[in-house]
């Protein structure tokens, strides 16, 4: 097997390298039940400030045609990121 196939999908340049490695760590482990649902552990929900009804955007990375990494971002945070990113662009257009 080549080195490229041995690496997981979240390593190296695929995740913006050093920046992603510096901020990411395994925080918890969740199990998918028979209905396809998973529960985020209570301490993780509390740390993230998640409450019942909160929405999470799920981003997926693929490697060799298979989904391998999933990232969740609070939709409130995501909309703020989009506004921060597009605000200056829209200002320049108008």
Residue pairs with C-beta under 8 A, 6 or more apart in sequence:
8 68
9 61
9 62
9 63
9 68
9 69
10 20
10 24
10 61
10 68
10 69
14 61
14 63
15 21
15 24
15 61
27 44
27 47
28 40
28 41
28 43
28 44
30 38
30 39
30 40
30 41
31 38
32 38
40 48
40 50
44 50
45 51
48 74
50 56
50 74
54 74
55 74
55 75
56 72
56 73
56 74
56 75
57 72
57 73
57 74
57 75
57 78
58 70
58 71
58 72
59 70
59 71
59 72
59 73
60 67
60 69
60 70
60 71
61 67
61 68
61 69
61 70
61 71
62 68
73 81
